[in-house]
Amino acid sequence: GGFGGGRQARARPRKGRDIQSEITIPFSLAAEGGHYELSLHRGQRLERLDVKIPPGIREGATIRLAGQGEQSMNGGPSGDLLVTVHVATHPYFRRDGSNLILDVPISVSEAVLGARIDVPTLNEGEVTVTIPAGTSSGAKLRLKGKGIVDTKTKQKGDQLIQVKVVVPKSISEEAQEQIQKFAELVDQQPRQGMW
């Protein structure tokens, strides 16, 4: 005869399945951190979950909400909710690592003579910066500590102001004459010795 009366192995409680979701958050919330309310449909119910956004979070990062996934079928713990974060673009700031870059248009006269101009920061309103006389298009000015928190070092980056000299498309005859005089007086040769 065979061996009878053996005990049946009991199924181990298994964790419920993880669920994936996506959110798009404002640029400033990604930079500064805070809270975002996520609406999640579970069958016939609509649940609202609070998602904590760490400062400096990057595009495509995943936030795990433990126990907010599917329930286990045999008494185990619920799965997790994995939230992929997308960051909306900002009207005038863009991100480079922990630095913020802001393109600032200036006139030809401001570039030549220098100027004091007001520029926005992400969360401290406007600040006044000095454009040195003789500034070329593409020059960068640095506002220290006004960037985004680095998630690893916890240090704030800088805000870089990238100067763009804007040349008018059409000018009056008088202005043309004045610029011609300026060209004769200054006699610039920016390409000298380049090639």
Kinemage of the C-alpha trace (Angstrom):
@kinemage 1
@onewidth
@group {chain A} dominant
@subgroup {mainchain}
@vectorlist {calphas} color= white
{ca gly a 1} P 0.000 0.000 0.000
{ca gly a 2} L 0.862 3.652 -0.356
{ca phe a 3} L 1.655 6.143 2.351
{ca gly a 4} L -1.547 7.882 3.435
{ca gly a 5} L -2.525 10.587 5.859
{ca gly a 6} L 0.093 13.161 4.751
{ca arg a 7} L -0.635 16.801 5.664
{ca gln a 8} L -1.597 19.109 2.804
{ca ala a 9} L 0.759 22.062 2.321
{ca arg a 10} L -1.053 25.311 3.024
{ca ala a 11} L -0.756 28.040 0.379
{ca arg a 12} L 1.426 30.886 1.616
{ca pro a 13} L -0.325 34.273 1.679
{ca arg a 14} L 0.729 36.130 -1.454
{ca lys a 15} L 1.034 39.888 -1.846
{ca gly a 16} L -1.536 41.593 -4.085
{ca arg a 17} L -0.510 42.901 -7.491
{ca asp a 18} L 1.167 46.291 -7.858
{ca ile a 19} L -0.772 48.928 -9.808
{ca gln a 20} L 0.810 51.549 -12.060
{ca ser a 21} L -0.408 55.098 -12.513
{ca glu a 22} L 0.884 58.364 -13.978
{ca ile a 23} L 0.563 62.003 -12.932
{ca thr a 24} L 1.687 65.294 -14.467
{ca ile a 25} L 2.687 67.897 -11.891
{ca pro a 26} L 3.480 71.613 -12.277
{ca phe a 27} L 7.148 72.570 -12.798
{ca ser a 28} L 7.250 74.573 -9.538
{ca leu a 29} L 5.856 71.627 -7.510
{ca ala a 30} L 8.610 69.363 -8.907
{ca ala a 31} L 11.220 71.963 -7.949
{ca glu a 32} L 9.924 72.853 -4.480
{ca gly a 33} L 8.153 69.646 -3.425
{ca gly a 34} L 4.746 69.401 -1.757
{ca his a 35} L 1.563 67.367 -2.115
{ca tyr a 36} L -0.472 66.243 -5.129
{ca glu a 37} L -3.954 64.718 -5.006
{ca leu a 38} L -4.289 61.627 -7.188
{ca ser a 39} L -7.741 60.339 -8.192
{ca leu a 40} L -7.837 56.553 -8.574
{ca his a 41} L -10.787 54.426 -9.774
{ca arg a 42} L -11.220 51.170 -7.840
{ca gly a 43} L -14.169 49.329 -9.379
{ca gln a 44} L -17.155 51.617 -8.862
{ca arg a 45} L -15.371 53.787 -6.277
{ca leu a 46} L -13.269 56.902 -6.849
{ca glu a 47} L -10.495 57.276 -4.284
{ca arg a 48} L -8.395 60.358 -3.675
{ca leu a 49} L -4.843 59.690 -2.532
{ca asp a 50} L -2.295 62.194 -1.266
{ca val a 51} L 1.032 61.828 -3.092
{ca lys a 52} L 4.011 63.423 -1.332
{ca ile a 53} L 6.314 65.024 -3.914
{ca pro a 54} L 9.954 65.324 -2.768
{ca pro a 55} L 11.763 68.574 -3.748
{ca gly a 56} L 13.817 68.288 -6.941
{ca ile a 57} L 11.986 65.245 -8.346
{ca arg a 58} L 12.882 64.571 -11.979
{ca glu a 59} L 10.814 63.745 -15.053
{ca gly a 60} L 10.015 60.014 -15.183
{ca ala a 61} L 10.736 59.299 -11.491
{ca thr a 62} L 8.533 56.729 -9.709
{ca ile a 63} L 6.913 57.207 -6.297
{ca arg a 64} L 5.804 54.050 -4.451
{ca leu a 65} L 2.654 54.183 -2.295
{ca ala a 66} L 2.870 51.058 -0.133
{ca gly a 67} L -0.334 49.028 0.305
{ca gln a 68} L -2.342 51.054 -2.231
{ca gly a 69} L -2.266 48.374 -4.952
{ca glu a 70} L -4.573 45.382 -5.448
{ca gln a 71} L -5.753 43.419 -2.425
{ca ser a 72} L -4.355 39.923 -1.894
{ca met a 73} L -6.662 37.013 -2.763
{ca asn a 74} L -5.552 34.830 0.167
{ca gly a 75} L -4.983 37.108 3.133
{ca gly a 76} L -1.567 38.513 2.213
{ca pro a 77} L -0.630 42.202 2.165
{ca ser a 78} L -1.983 44.501 -0.556
{ca gly a 79} L 0.257 45.437 -3.466
{ca asp a 80} L 1.735 48.881 -3.982
{ca leu a 81} L 0.774 51.774 -6.229
{ca leu a 82} L 3.662 52.868 -8.469
{ca val a 83} L 3.192 56.464 -9.629
{ca thr a 84} L 5.277 57.676 -12.585
{ca val a 85} L 5.787 61.438 -12.366
{ca his a 86} L 5.785 63.702 -15.428
{ca val a 87} L 6.791 67.353 -15.034
{ca ala a 88} L 4.959 70.027 -17.006
{ca thr a 89} L 7.067 72.589 -18.857
{ca his a 90} L 7.424 76.104 -17.436
{ca pro a 91} L 6.605 79.177 -19.549
{ca tyr a 92} L 10.166 80.541 -19.205
{ca phe a 93} L 12.339 78.376 -16.936
{ca arg a 94} L 14.019 75.139 -17.968
{ca arg a 95} L 16.054 72.702 -15.915
{ca asp a 96} L 19.659 71.579 -16.294
{ca gly a 97} L 20.452 69.173 -13.430
{ca ser a 98} L 19.908 71.224 -10.270
{ca asn a 99} L 20.288 74.533 -12.122
{ca leu a 100} L 17.496 76.646 -13.576
{ca ile a 101} L 18.075 78.392 -16.895
{ca leu a 102} L 16.243 81.570 -17.856
{ca asp a 103} L 16.677 83.191 -21.286
{ca val a 104} L 16.633 86.980 -20.912
{ca pro a 105} L 16.310 89.186 -24.001
{ca ile a 106} L 18.195 92.500 -23.915
{ca ser a 107} L 18.469 95.312 -26.446
{ca val a 108} L 21.621 96.179 -28.406
{ca ser a 109} L 22.054 99.380 -26.369
{ca glu a 110} L 21.738 97.429 -23.070
{ca ala a 111} L 24.385 94.975 -24.313
{ca val a 112} L 26.780 97.765 -25.340
{ca leu a 113} L 26.249 100.197 -22.466
{ca gly a 114} L 25.237 97.796 -19.679
{ca ala a 115} L 21.988 97.951 -17.703
{ca arg a 116} L 20.181 96.959 -14.513
{ca ile a 117} L 17.173 94.760 -15.269
{ca asp a 118} L 14.550 92.886 -13.237
{ca val a 119} L 14.315 89.132 -13.808
{ca pro a 120} L 11.956 86.556 -12.241
{ca thr a 121} L 13.052 83.779 -9.884
{ca leu a 122} L 11.082 80.575 -9.410
{ca asn a 123} L 9.779 81.333 -5.927
{ca glu a 124} L 11.263 84.626 -4.664
{ca gly a 125} L 9.669 87.155 -7.016
{ca glu a 126} L 11.829 89.427 -9.140
{ca val a 127} L 15.457 90.356 -8.469
{ca thr a 128} L 17.557 93.076 -10.085
{ca val a 129} L 20.680 91.975 -11.958
{ca thr a 130} L 23.437 94.020 -13.552
{ca ile a 131} L 24.216 93.434 -17.211
{ca pro a 132} L 27.867 94.480 -17.633
{ca ala a 133} L 28.727 96.832 -20.496
{ca gly a 134} L 29.933 94.897 -23.545
{ca thr a 135} L 27.912 91.744 -22.830
{ca ser a 136} L 27.643 89.378 -25.800
{ca ser a 137} L 24.643 87.234 -26.704
{ca gly a 138} L 24.931 83.835 -24.980
{ca ala a 139} L 26.716 85.194 -21.885
{ca lys a 140} L 25.539 83.669 -18.591
{ca leu a 141} L 25.021 85.405 -15.246
{ca arg a 142} L 24.654 83.321 -12.074
{ca leu a 143} L 22.208 83.766 -9.181
{ca lys a 144} L 23.671 81.503 -6.516
{ca gly a 145} L 21.349 79.168 -4.598
{ca lys a 146} L 18.215 80.052 -6.578
{ca gly a 147} L 18.000 76.750 -8.462
{ca ile a 148} L 16.512 73.339 -7.591
{ca val a 149} L 17.370 71.032 -4.688
{ca asp a 150} L 19.644 68.135 -5.685
{ca thr a 151} L 17.881 64.991 -4.385
{ca lys a 152} L 21.233 63.352 -3.509
{ca thr a 153} L 23.254 66.210 -1.976
{ca lys a 154} L 20.218 68.220 -0.731
{ca gln a 155} L 22.044 71.353 -1.944
{ca lys a 156} L 20.324 73.975 -4.095
{ca gly a 157} L 21.654 74.660 -7.560
{ca asp a 158} L 21.880 78.099 -9.172
{ca gln a 159} L 19.749 80.128 -11.536
{ca leu a 160} L 21.604 80.887 -14.757
{ca ile a 161} L 20.521 83.921 -16.732
{ca gln a 162} L 21.351 83.388 -20.386
{ca val a 163} L 21.531 86.702 -22.225
{ca lys a 164} L 20.020 86.965 -25.710
{ca val a 165} L 20.762 90.194 -27.568
{ca val a 166} L 17.669 91.042 -29.627
{ca val a 167} L 18.229 93.007 -32.814
{ca pro a 168} L 15.238 94.941 -34.192
{ca lys a 169} L 13.973 93.696 -37.568
{ca ser a 170} L 13.352 97.175 -38.922
{ca ile a 171} L 14.670 100.597 -37.856
{ca ser a 172} L 14.181 104.165 -38.996
{ca glu a 173} L 16.537 105.934 -41.397
{ca glu a 174} L 17.822 108.115 -38.563
{ca ala a 175} L 18.601 105.055 -36.446
{ca gln a 176} L 20.409 103.480 -39.410
{ca glu a 177} L 22.576 106.578 -39.753
{ca gln a 178} L 23.413 106.541 -36.043
{ca ile a 179} L 24.367 102.855 -36.159
{ca gln a 180} L 26.550 103.530 -39.216
{ca lys a 181} L 28.325 106.272 -37.243
{ca phe a 182} L 28.702 103.892 -34.293
{ca ala a 183} L 30.222 101.220 -36.564
{ca glu a 184} L 32.739 103.726 -37.948
{ca leu a 185} L 33.690 104.968 -34.468
{ca val a 186} L 34.068 101.554 -32.855
{ca asp a 187} L 35.544 99.739 -35.875
{ca gln a 188} L 34.868 96.301 -34.431
{ca gln a 189} L 36.286 93.193 -36.093
{ca pro a 190} L 34.827 90.311 -34.088
{ca arg a 191} L 35.997 87.631 -36.557
{ca gln a 192} L 39.632 88.759 -36.673
{ca gly a 193} L 41.964 85.792 -36.214
{ca met a 194} L 39.128 83.228 -36.069
{ca trp a 195} L 40.035 81.410 -39.314
